[in-house]
Amino acid sequence: MALDKVYKDLIWQNPDRVSGAICFYGTRLPVKHMFEHLEGGYKLDEFCSVFNVPLAQAKAVLDLASKGLDTLFEEAA
């Protein structure tokens, strides 16, 4: 039995659930769906309303993703 990996009650991952996708904490909704919807023209508040994700959680995940990108350049320097 695999253990859930949880990050600050924002996201979680379990290789035995949702094909191991990183999901919003407490849901089976992959985070990548948010990025796909934003790319498709949805506004963040629309995504949150349709998929019942708290707006603060979605914003925090976006911030986390942004910090992850910053880390790529810090490691390359």
PyMOL Python script that loads the backbone (N, CA, C, O; Angstrom):
from pymol import cmd

cmd.read_pdbstr("""\
ATOM      1  N   MET A   1       0.841  -1.191   0.000  1.00  0.00           N
ATOM      2  CA  MET A   1       0.000   0.000   0.000  1.00  0.00           C
ATOM      3  C   MET A   1       0.875   1.239   0.000  1.00  0.00           C
ATOM      4  O   MET A   1       1.718   1.405   0.881  1.00  0.00           O
ATOM      5  N   ALA A   2       0.684   2.105  -0.976  1.00  0.00           N
ATOM      6  CA  ALA A   2       1.481   3.323  -1.086  1.00  0.00           C
ATOM      7  C   ALA A   2       0.946   4.383  -0.133  1.00  0.00           C
ATOM      8  O   ALA A   2      -0.253   4.453   0.135  1.00  0.00           O
ATOM      9  N   LEU A   3       1.848   5.197   0.367  1.00  0.00           N
ATOM     10  CA  LEU A   3       1.463   6.295   1.241  1.00  0.00           C
ATOM     11  C   LEU A   3       1.240   7.552   0.416  1.00  0.00           C
ATOM     12  O   LEU A   3       1.914   7.785  -0.587  1.00  0.00           O
ATOM     13  N   ASP A   4       0.270   8.366   0.863  1.00  0.00           N
ATOM     14  CA  ASP A   4       0.035   9.641   0.208  1.00  0.00           C
ATOM     15  C   ASP A   4       1.191  10.584   0.496  1.00  0.00           C
ATOM     16  O   ASP A   4       1.709  10.623   1.612  1.00  0.00           O
ATOM     17  N   LYS A   5       1.588  11.338  -0.508  1.00  0.00           N
ATOM     18  CA  LYS A   5       2.518  12.449  -0.327  1.00  0.00           C
ATOM     19  C   LYS A   5       1.656  13.700  -0.319  1.00  0.00           C
ATOM     20  O   LYS A   5       0.882  13.928  -1.249  1.00  0.00           O
ATOM     21  N   VAL A   6       1.783  14.508   0.717  1.00  0.00           N
ATOM     22  CA  VAL A   6       0.958  15.707   0.863  1.00  0.00           C
ATOM     23  C   VAL A   6       1.877  16.912   1.022  1.00  0.00           C
ATOM     24  O   VAL A   6       2.868  16.853   1.750  1.00  0.00           O
ATOM     25  N   TYR A   7       1.546  18.010   0.335  1.00  0.00           N
ATOM     26  CA  TYR A   7       2.315  19.236   0.473  1.00  0.00           C
ATOM     27  C   TYR A   7       1.407  20.344   0.976  1.00  0.00           C
ATOM     28  O   TYR A   7       0.545  20.840   0.250  1.00  0.00           O
ATOM     29  N   LYS A   8       1.613  20.723   2.224  1.00  0.00           N
ATOM     30  CA  LYS A   8       0.945  21.861   2.870  1.00  0.00           C
ATOM     31  C   LYS A   8      -0.566  21.892   2.660  1.00  0.00           C
ATOM     32  O   LYS A   8      -1.145  22.968   2.507  1.00  0.00           O
ATOM     33  N   ASP A   9      -1.196  20.754   2.653  1.00  0.00           N
ATOM     34  CA  ASP A   9      -2.647  20.648   2.455  1.00  0.00           C
ATOM     35  C   ASP A   9      -3.127  21.343   1.177  1.00  0.00           C
ATOM     36  O   ASP A   9      -4.286  21.745   1.074  1.00  0.00           O
ATOM     37  N   LEU A  10      -2.214  21.478   0.201  1.00  0.00           N
ATOM     38  CA  LEU A  10      -2.569  22.066  -1.087  1.00  0.00           C
ATOM     39  C   LEU A  10      -2.721  20.988  -2.155  1.00  0.00           C
ATOM     40  O   LEU A  10      -3.683  20.988  -2.923  1.00  0.00           O
ATOM     41  N   ILE A  11      -1.765  20.078  -2.190  1.00  0.00           N
ATOM     42  CA  ILE A  11      -1.737  19.027  -3.198  1.00  0.00           C
ATOM     43  C   ILE A  11      -1.370  17.707  -2.554  1.00  0.00           C
ATOM     44  O   ILE A  11      -0.791  17.674  -1.468  1.00  0.00           O
ATOM     45  N   TRP A  12      -1.700  16.640  -3.213  1.00  0.00           N
ATOM     46  CA  TRP A  12      -1.324  15.307  -2.733  1.00  0.00           C
ATOM     47  C   TRP A  12      -1.080  14.405  -3.933  1.00  0.00           C
ATOM     48  O   TRP A  12      -1.509  14.689  -5.051  1.00  0.00           O
ATOM     49  N   GLN A  13      -0.376  13.307  -3.665  1.00  0.00           N
ATOM     50  CA  GLN A  13      -0.100  12.323  -4.711  1.00  0.00           C
ATOM     51  C   GLN A  13      -0.059  10.942  -4.082  1.00  0.00           C
ATOM     52  O   GLN A  13       0.512  10.752  -3.008  1.00  0.00           O
ATOM     53  N   ASN A  14      -0.660   9.996  -4.750  1.00  0.00           N
ATOM     54  CA  ASN A  14      -0.612   8.603  -4.349  1.00  0.00           C
ATOM     55  C   ASN A  14      -0.529   7.790  -5.630  1.00  0.00           C
ATOM     56  O   ASN A  14      -1.422   7.879  -6.472  1.00  0.00           O
ATOM     57  N   PRO A  15       0.533   6.994  -5.797  1.00  0.00           N
ATOM     58  CA  PRO A  15       0.692   6.247  -7.038  1.00  0.00           C
ATOM     59  C   PRO A  15      -0.438   5.251  -7.312  1.00  0.00           C
ATOM     60  O   PRO A  15      -0.593   4.788  -8.442  1.00  0.00           O
ATOM     61  N   ASP A  16      -1.219   4.921  -6.295  1.00  0.00           N
ATOM     62  CA  ASP A  16      -2.323   3.975  -6.467  1.00  0.00           C
ATOM     63  C   ASP A  16      -3.660   4.656  -6.781  1.00  0.00           C
ATOM     64  O   ASP A  16      -4.669   3.975  -6.965  1.00  0.00           O
ATOM     65  N   ARG A  17      -3.676   5.982  -6.844  1.00  0.00           N
ATOM     66  CA  ARG A  17      -4.921   6.710  -7.099  1.00  0.00           C
ATOM     67  C   ARG A  17      -4.732   7.682  -8.257  1.00  0.00           C
ATOM     68  O   ARG A  17      -3.675   8.299  -8.386  1.00  0.00           O
ATOM     69  N   VAL A  18      -5.719   7.814  -9.069  1.00  0.00           N
ATOM     70  CA  VAL A  18      -5.733   8.747 -10.201  1.00  0.00           C
ATOM     71  C   VAL A  18      -4.441   8.606 -11.018  1.00  0.00           C
ATOM     72  O   VAL A  18      -3.865   9.600 -11.460  1.00  0.00           O
ATOM     73  N   SER A  19      -4.007   7.387 -11.208  1.00  0.00           N
ATOM     74  CA  SER A  19      -2.791   7.066 -11.972  1.00  0.00           C
ATOM     75  C   SER A  19      -1.559   7.807 -11.468  1.00  0.00           C
ATOM     76  O   SER A  19      -0.633   8.073 -12.234  1.00  0.00           O
ATOM     77  N   GLY A  20      -1.550   8.137 -10.191  1.00  0.00           N
ATOM     78  CA  GLY A  20      -0.390   8.811  -9.607  1.00  0.00           C
ATOM     79  C   GLY A  20      -0.319  10.296  -9.889  1.00  0.00           C
ATOM     80  O   GLY A  20       0.696  10.930  -9.600  1.00  0.00           O
ATOM     81  N   ALA A  21      -1.380  10.869 -10.449  1.00  0.00           N
ATOM     82  CA  ALA A  21      -1.393  12.300 -10.762  1.00  0.00           C
ATOM     83  C   ALA A  21      -1.353  13.126  -9.480  1.00  0.00           C
ATOM     84  O   ALA A  21      -1.885  12.715  -8.449  1.00  0.00           O
ATOM     85  N   ILE A  22      -0.725  14.282  -9.556  1.00  0.00           N
ATOM     86  CA  ILE A  22      -0.748  15.235  -8.446  1.00  0.00           C
ATOM     87  C   ILE A  22      -2.108  15.918  -8.476  1.00  0.00           C
ATOM     88  O   ILE A  22      -2.497  16.506  -9.485  1.00  0.00           O
ATOM     89  N   CYS A  23      -2.826  15.834  -7.359  1.00  0.00           N
ATOM     90  CA  CYS A  23      -4.193  16.336  -7.280  1.00  0.00           C
ATOM     91  C   CYS A  23      -4.321  17.419  -6.220  1.00  0.00           C
ATOM     92  O   CYS A  23      -3.483  17.552  -5.327  1.00  0.00           O
ATOM     93  N   PHE A  24      -5.400  18.189  -6.348  1.00  0.00           N
ATOM     94  CA  PHE A  24      -5.721  19.123  -5.275  1.00  0.00           C
ATOM     95  C   PHE A  24      -6.007  18.306  -4.027  1.00  0.00           C
ATOM     96  O   PHE A  24      -6.710  17.298  -4.088  1.00  0.00           O
ATOM     97  N   TYR A  25      -5.467  18.737  -2.904  1.00  0.00           N
ATOM     98  CA  TYR A  25      -5.613  18.006  -1.654  1.00  0.00           C
ATOM     99  C   TYR A  25      -7.089  17.780  -1.336  1.00  0.00           C
ATOM    100  O   TYR A  25      -7.910  18.691  -1.431  1.00  0.00           O
ATOM    101  N   GLY A  26      -7.394  16.571  -0.964  1.00  0.00           N
ATOM    102  CA  GLY A  26      -8.757  16.210  -0.583  1.00  0.00           C
ATOM    103  C   GLY A  26      -9.664  15.905  -1.756  1.00  0.00           C
ATOM    104  O   GLY A  26     -10.864  15.697  -1.578  1.00  0.00           O
ATOM    105  N   THR A  27      -9.095  15.877  -2.974  1.00  0.00           N
ATOM    106  CA  THR A  27      -9.909  15.599  -4.164  1.00  0.00           C
ATOM    107  C   THR A  27      -9.208  14.549  -5.029  1.00  0.00           C
ATOM    108  O   THR A  27      -8.100  14.105  -4.729  1.00  0.00           O
ATOM    109  N   ARG A  28      -9.877  14.176  -6.088  1.00  0.00           N
ATOM    110  CA  ARG A  28      -9.275  13.315  -7.112  1.00  0.00           C
ATOM    111  C   ARG A  28      -9.088  14.123  -8.399  1.00  0.00           C
ATOM    112  O   ARG A  28      -8.994  13.552  -9.485  1.00  0.00           O
ATOM    113  N   LEU A  29      -9.034  15.438  -8.274  1.00  0.00           N
ATOM    114  CA  LEU A  29      -8.906  16.355  -9.406  1.00  0.00           C
ATOM    115  C   LEU A  29      -7.437  16.685  -9.651  1.00  0.00           C
ATOM    116  O   LEU A  29      -6.811  17.368  -8.840  1.00  0.00           O
ATOM    117  N   PRO A  30      -6.884  16.207 -10.761  1.00  0.00           N
ATOM    118  CA  PRO A  30      -5.487  16.505 -11.056  1.00  0.00           C
ATOM    119  C   PRO A  30      -5.242  17.999 -11.246  1.00  0.00           C
ATOM    120  O   PRO A  30      -6.040  18.691 -11.878  1.00  0.00           O
ATOM    121  N   VAL A  31      -4.149  18.482 -10.703  1.00  0.00           N
ATOM    122  CA  VAL A  31      -3.767  19.888 -10.818  1.00  0.00           C
ATOM    123  C   VAL A  31      -3.592  20.274 -12.289  1.00  0.00           C
ATOM    124  O   VAL A  31      -3.882  21.406 -12.674  1.00  0.00           O
ATOM    125  N   LYS A  32      -3.126  19.346 -13.095  1.00  0.00           N
ATOM    126  CA  LYS A  32      -2.903  19.666 -14.512  1.00  0.00           C
ATOM    127  C   LYS A  32      -4.192  20.108 -15.188  1.00  0.00           C
ATOM    128  O   LYS A  32      -4.138  20.830 -16.183  1.00  0.00           O
ATOM    129  N   HIS A  33      -5.349  19.697 -14.680  1.00  0.00           N
ATOM    130  CA  HIS A  33      -6.621  20.130 -15.267  1.00  0.00           C
ATOM    131  C   HIS A  33      -6.794  21.644 -15.125  1.00  0.00           C
ATOM    132  O   HIS A  33      -7.350  22.294 -16.011  1.00  0.00           O
ATOM    133  N   MET A  34      -6.320  22.200 -14.014  1.00  0.00           N
ATOM    134  CA  MET A  34      -6.418  23.640 -13.835  1.00  0.00           C
ATOM    135  C   MET A  34      -5.610  24.353 -14.921  1.00  0.00           C
ATOM    136  O   MET A  34      -6.088  25.307 -15.534  1.00  0.00           O
ATOM    137  N   PHE A  35      -4.387  23.884 -15.150  1.00  0.00           N
ATOM    138  CA  PHE A  35      -3.547  24.513 -16.167  1.00  0.00           C
ATOM    139  C   PHE A  35      -4.155  24.361 -17.557  1.00  0.00           C
ATOM    140  O   PHE A  35      -4.093  25.289 -18.363  1.00  0.00           O
ATOM    141  N   GLU A  36      -4.738  23.209 -17.842  1.00  0.00           N
ATOM    142  CA  GLU A  36      -5.376  22.990 -19.138  1.00  0.00           C
ATOM    143  C   GLU A  36      -6.575  23.930 -19.325  1.00  0.00           C
ATOM    144  O   GLU A  36      -6.788  24.470 -20.411  1.00  0.00           O
ATOM    145  N   HIS A  37      -7.343  24.114 -18.266  1.00  0.00           N
ATOM    146  CA  HIS A  37      -8.502  24.999 -18.369  1.00  0.00           C
ATOM    147  C   HIS A  37      -8.070  26.462 -18.507  1.00  0.00           C
ATOM    148  O   HIS A  37      -8.668  27.216 -19.275  1.00  0.00           O
ATOM    149  N   LEU A  38      -7.052  26.856 -17.777  1.00  0.00           N
ATOM    150  CA  LEU A  38      -6.556  28.224 -17.906  1.00  0.00           C
ATOM    151  C   LEU A  38      -6.014  28.460 -19.313  1.00  0.00           C
ATOM    152  O   LEU A  38      -6.241  29.510 -19.915  1.00  0.00           O
ATOM    153  N   GLU A  39      -5.303  27.473 -19.819  1.00  0.00           N
ATOM    154  CA  GLU A  39      -4.777  27.563 -21.184  1.00  0.00           C
ATOM    155  C   GLU A  39      -5.912  27.662 -22.197  1.00  0.00           C
ATOM    156  O   GLU A  39      -5.775  28.320 -23.229  1.00  0.00           O
ATOM    157  N   GLY A  40      -7.017  27.016 -21.905  1.00  0.00           N
ATOM    158  CA  GLY A  40      -8.173  27.026 -22.790  1.00  0.00           C
ATOM    159  C   GLY A  40      -9.032  28.273 -22.685  1.00  0.00           C
ATOM    160  O   GLY A  40     -10.036  28.391 -23.388  1.00  0.00           O
ATOM    161  N   GLY A  41      -8.658  29.205 -21.822  1.00  0.00           N
ATOM    162  CA  GLY A  41      -9.381  30.467 -21.736  1.00  0.00           C
ATOM    163  C   GLY A  41     -10.277  30.633 -20.521  1.00  0.00           C
ATOM    164  O   GLY A  41     -10.868  31.696 -20.331  1.00  0.00           O
ATOM    165  N   TYR A  42     -10.387  29.604 -19.697  1.00  0.00           N
ATOM    166  CA  TYR A  42     -11.176  29.761 -18.476  1.00  0.00           C
ATOM    167  C   TYR A  42     -10.486  30.748 -17.545  1.00  0.00           C
ATOM    168  O   TYR A  42      -9.259  30.848 -17.528  1.00  0.00           O
ATOM    169  N   LYS A  43     -11.278  31.467 -16.780  1.00  0.00           N
ATOM    170  CA  LYS A  43     -10.737  32.303 -15.709  1.00  0.00           C
ATOM    171  C   LYS A  43     -10.603  31.415 -14.478  1.00  0.00           C
ATOM    172  O   LYS A  43     -11.322  30.427 -14.330  1.00  0.00           O
ATOM    173  N   LEU A  44      -9.682  31.774 -13.605  1.00  0.00           N
ATOM    174  CA  LEU A  44      -9.419  30.956 -12.427  1.00  0.00           C
ATOM    175  C   LEU A  44     -10.672  30.780 -11.574  1.00  0.00           C
ATOM    176  O   LEU A  44     -10.948  29.679 -11.098  1.00  0.00           O
ATOM    177  N   ASP A  45     -11.425  31.847 -11.380  1.00  0.00           N
ATOM    178  CA  ASP A  45     -12.628  31.728 -10.551  1.00  0.00           C
ATOM    179  C   ASP A  45     -13.684  30.832 -11.202  1.00  0.00           C
ATOM    180  O   ASP A  45     -14.457  30.177 -10.501  1.00  0.00           O
ATOM    181  N   GLU A  46     -13.721  30.799 -12.536  1.00  0.00           N
ATOM    182  CA  GLU A  46     -14.640  29.895 -13.232  1.00  0.00           C
ATOM    183  C   GLU A  46     -14.239  28.442 -12.995  1.00  0.00           C
ATOM    184  O   GLU A  46     -15.080  27.595 -12.695  1.00  0.00           O
ATOM    185  N   PHE A  47     -12.946  28.168 -13.132  1.00  0.00           N
ATOM    186  CA  PHE A  47     -12.449  26.814 -12.881  1.00  0.00           C
ATOM    187  C   PHE A  47     -12.811  26.378 -11.464  1.00  0.00           C
ATOM    188  O   PHE A  47     -13.313  25.275 -11.250  1.00  0.00           O
ATOM    189  N   CYS A  48     -12.551  27.256 -10.505  1.00  0.00           N
ATOM    190  CA  CYS A  48     -12.808  26.911  -9.100  1.00  0.00           C
ATOM    191  C   CYS A  48     -14.288  26.645  -8.854  1.00  0.00           C
ATOM    192  O   CYS A  48     -14.647  25.734  -8.107  1.00  0.00           O
ATOM    193  N   SER A  49     -15.128  27.429  -9.473  1.00  0.00           N
ATOM    194  CA  SER A  49     -16.565  27.253  -9.303  1.00  0.00           C
ATOM    195  C   SER A  49     -17.039  25.926  -9.905  1.00  0.00           C
ATOM    196  O   SER A  49     -17.805  25.191  -9.282  1.00  0.00           O
ATOM    197  N   VAL A  50     -16.580  25.634 -11.110  1.00  0.00           N
ATOM    198  CA  VAL A  50     -17.004  24.410 -11.789  1.00  0.00           C
ATOM    199  C   VAL A  50     -16.507  23.164 -11.062  1.00  0.00           C
ATOM    200  O   VAL A  50     -17.239  22.181 -10.945  1.00  0.00           O
ATOM    201  N   PHE A  51     -15.262  23.199 -10.571  1.00  0.00           N
ATOM    202  CA  PHE A  51     -14.661  22.008  -9.973  1.00  0.00           C
ATOM    203  C   PHE A  51     -14.634  22.035  -8.444  1.00  0.00           C
ATOM    204  O   PHE A  51     -14.034  21.165  -7.813  1.00  0.00           O
ATOM    205  N   ASN A  52     -15.283  23.032  -7.858  1.00  0.00           N
ATOM    206  CA  ASN A  52     -15.414  23.123  -6.402  1.00  0.00           C
ATOM    207  C   ASN A  52     -14.059  23.123  -5.691  1.00  0.00           C
ATOM    208  O   ASN A  52     -13.861  22.415  -4.704  1.00  0.00           O
ATOM    209  N   VAL A  53     -13.139  23.923  -6.209  1.00  0.00           N
ATOM    210  CA  VAL A  53     -11.819  24.106  -5.595  1.00  0.00           C
ATOM    211  C   VAL A  53     -11.807  25.497  -4.973  1.00  0.00           C
ATOM    212  O   VAL A  53     -12.132  26.467  -5.658  1.00  0.00           O
ATOM    213  N   PRO A  54     -11.442  25.627  -3.696  1.00  0.00           N
ATOM    214  CA  PRO A  54     -11.371  26.962  -3.105  1.00  0.00           C
ATOM    215  C   PRO A  54     -10.394  27.854  -3.880  1.00  0.00           C
ATOM    216  O   PRO A  54      -9.292  27.425  -4.223  1.00  0.00           O
ATOM    217  N   LEU A  55     -10.802  29.084  -4.149  1.00  0.00           N
ATOM    218  CA  LEU A  55      -9.978  30.010  -4.913  1.00  0.00           C
ATOM    219  C   LEU A  55      -8.617  30.213  -4.245  1.00  0.00           C
ATOM    220  O   LEU A  55      -7.598  30.286  -4.933  1.00  0.00           O
ATOM    221  N   ALA A  56      -8.590  30.303  -2.933  1.00  0.00           N
ATOM    222  CA  ALA A  56      -7.322  30.489  -2.221  1.00  0.00           C
ATOM    223  C   ALA A  56      -6.387  29.304  -2.447  1.00  0.00           C
ATOM    224  O   ALA A  56      -5.175  29.484  -2.569  1.00  0.00           O
ATOM    225  N   GLN A  57      -6.939  28.107  -2.502  1.00  0.00           N
ATOM    226  CA  GLN A  57      -6.119  26.916  -2.742  1.00  0.00           C
ATOM    227  C   GLN A  57      -5.560  26.936  -4.166  1.00  0.00           C
ATOM    228  O   GLN A  57      -4.384  26.637  -4.373  1.00  0.00           O
ATOM    229  N   ALA A  58      -6.391  27.285  -5.139  1.00  0.00           N
ATOM    230  CA  ALA A  58      -5.931  27.345  -6.530  1.00  0.00           C
ATOM    231  C   ALA A  58      -4.829  28.392  -6.685  1.00  0.00           C
ATOM    232  O   ALA A  58      -3.833  28.146  -7.365  1.00  0.00           O
ATOM    233  N   LYS A  59      -4.999  29.550  -6.062  1.00  0.00           N
ATOM    234  CA  LYS A  59      -3.971  30.598  -6.132  1.00  0.00           C
ATOM    235  C   LYS A  59      -2.680  30.131  -5.479  1.00  0.00           C
ATOM    236  O   LYS A  59      -1.594  30.412  -5.985  1.00  0.00           O
ATOM    237  N   ALA A  60      -2.786  29.427  -4.369  1.00  0.00           N
ATOM    238  CA  ALA A  60      -1.594  28.925  -3.685  1.00  0.00           C
ATOM    239  C   ALA A  60      -0.872  27.888  -4.533  1.00  0.00           C
ATOM    240  O   ALA A  60       0.358  27.838  -4.531  1.00  0.00           O
ATOM    241  N   VAL A  61      -1.612  27.065  -5.254  1.00  0.00           N
ATOM    242  CA  VAL A  61      -0.992  26.076  -6.140  1.00  0.00           C
ATOM    243  C   VAL A  61      -0.299  26.775  -7.299  1.00  0.00           C
ATOM    244  O   VAL A  61       0.793  26.368  -7.697  1.00  0.00           O
ATOM    245  N   LEU A  62      -0.907  27.813  -7.846  1.00  0.00           N
ATOM    246  CA  LEU A  62      -0.256  28.593  -8.905  1.00  0.00           C
ATOM    247  C   LEU A  62       1.036  29.228  -8.392  1.00  0.00           C
ATOM    248  O   LEU A  62       2.050  29.237  -9.091  1.00  0.00           O
ATOM    249  N   ASP A  63       0.994  29.753  -7.181  1.00  0.00           N
ATOM    250  CA  ASP A  63       2.185  30.345  -6.577  1.00  0.00           C
ATOM    251  C   ASP A  63       3.265  29.292  -6.379  1.00  0.00           C
ATOM    252  O   ASP A  63       4.445  29.544  -6.624  1.00  0.00           O
ATOM    253  N   LEU A  64       2.857  28.123  -5.939  1.00  0.00           N
ATOM    254  CA  LEU A  64       3.796  27.014  -5.758  1.00  0.00           C
ATOM    255  C   LEU A  64       4.437  26.634  -7.092  1.00  0.00           C
ATOM    256  O   LEU A  64       5.643  26.395  -7.155  1.00  0.00           O
ATOM    257  N   ALA A  65       3.648  26.578  -8.140  1.00  0.00           N
ATOM    258  CA  ALA A  65       4.182  26.256  -9.471  1.00  0.00           C
ATOM    259  C   ALA A  65       5.161  27.331  -9.927  1.00  0.00           C
ATOM    260  O   ALA A  65       6.201  27.020 -10.508  1.00  0.00           O
ATOM    261  N   SER A  66       4.839  28.566  -9.673  1.00  0.00           N
ATOM    262  CA  SER A  66       5.721  29.674 -10.046  1.00  0.00           C
ATOM    263  C   SER A  66       7.053  29.577  -9.320  1.00  0.00           C
ATOM    264  O   SER A  66       8.110  29.784  -9.917  1.00  0.00           O
ATOM    265  N   LYS A  67       7.001  29.263  -8.044  1.00  0.00           N
ATOM    266  CA  LYS A  67       8.241  29.116  -7.265  1.00  0.00           C
ATOM    267  C   LYS A  67       9.062  27.942  -7.775  1.00  0.00           C
ATOM    268  O   LYS A  67      10.292  27.976  -7.751  1.00  0.00           O
ATOM    269  N   GLY A  68       8.376  26.906  -8.234  1.00  0.00           N
ATOM    270  CA  GLY A  68       9.083  25.769  -8.801  1.00  0.00           C
ATOM    271  C   GLY A  68       9.849  26.157 -10.051  1.00  0.00           C
ATOM    272  O   GLY A  68      10.963  25.682 -10.268  1.00  0.00           O
ATOM    273  N   LEU A  69       9.264  27.014 -10.876  1.00  0.00           N
ATOM    274  CA  LEU A  69       9.958  27.494 -12.070  1.00  0.00           C
ATOM    275  C   LEU A  69      11.162  28.340 -11.688  1.00  0.00           C
ATOM    276  O   LEU A  69      12.217  28.245 -12.314  1.00  0.00           O
ATOM    277  N   ASP A  70      11.004  29.169 -10.659  1.00  0.00           N
ATOM    278  CA  ASP A  70      12.143  29.972 -10.196  1.00  0.00           C
ATOM    279  C   ASP A  70      13.299  29.084  -9.762  1.00  0.00           C
ATOM    280  O   ASP A  70      14.465  29.408  -9.993  1.00  0.00           O
ATOM    281  N   THR A  71      12.968  27.965  -9.134  1.00  0.00           N
ATOM    282  CA  THR A  71      13.983  27.026  -8.647  1.00  0.00           C
ATOM    283  C   THR A  71      14.801  26.445  -9.805  1.00  0.00           C
ATOM    284  O   THR A  71      15.997  26.195  -9.656  1.00  0.00           O
ATOM    285  N   LEU A  72      14.163  26.233 -10.947  1.00  0.00           N
ATOM    286  CA  LEU A  72      14.894  25.709 -12.101  1.00  0.00           C
ATOM    287  C   LEU A  72      16.060  26.612 -12.484  1.00  0.00           C
ATOM    288  O   LEU A  72      17.154  26.137 -12.790  1.00  0.00           O
ATOM    289  N   PHE A  73      15.813  27.916 -12.462  1.00  0.00           N
ATOM    290  CA  PHE A  73      16.876  28.843 -12.848  1.00  0.00           C
ATOM    291  C   PHE A  73      17.902  29.034 -11.748  1.00  0.00           C
ATOM    292  O   PHE A  73      19.071  29.296 -12.029  1.00  0.00           O
ATOM    293  N   GLU A  74      17.478  28.905 -10.497  1.00  0.00           N
ATOM    294  CA  GLU A  74      18.423  29.005  -9.392  1.00  0.00           C
ATOM    295  C   GLU A  74      19.411  27.831  -9.435  1.00  0.00           C
ATOM    296  O   GLU A  74      20.603  28.005  -9.180  1.00  0.00           O
ATOM    297  N   GLU A  75      18.912  26.655  -9.755  1.00  0.00           N
ATOM    298  CA  GLU A  75      19.760  25.460  -9.817  1.00  0.00           C
ATOM    299  C   GLU A  75      20.708  25.520 -11.014  1.00  0.00           C
ATOM    300  O   GLU A  75      21.807  24.968 -10.959  1.00  0.00           O
ATOM    301  N   ALA A  76      20.291  26.189 -12.103  1.00  0.00           N
ATOM    302  CA  ALA A  76      21.108  26.263 -13.304  1.00  0.00           C
ATOM    303  C   ALA A  76      22.251  27.271 -13.171  1.00  0.00           C
ATOM    304  O   ALA A  76      23.238  27.200 -13.902  1.00  0.00           O
ATOM    305  N   ALA A  77      22.109  28.202 -12.240  1.00  0.00           N
ATOM    306  CA  ALA A  77      23.133  29.262 -12.082  1.00  0.00           C
ATOM    307  C   ALA A  77      24.382  28.777 -11.414  1.00  0.00           C
ATOM    308  O   ALA A  77      25.318  29.551 -11.217  1.00  0.00           O
TER     309      ALA A  77
END
""", "prot")
cmd.dss("prot")
cmd.show_as("cartoon", "prot")
cmd.util.cbc("prot")
cmd.orient("prot")
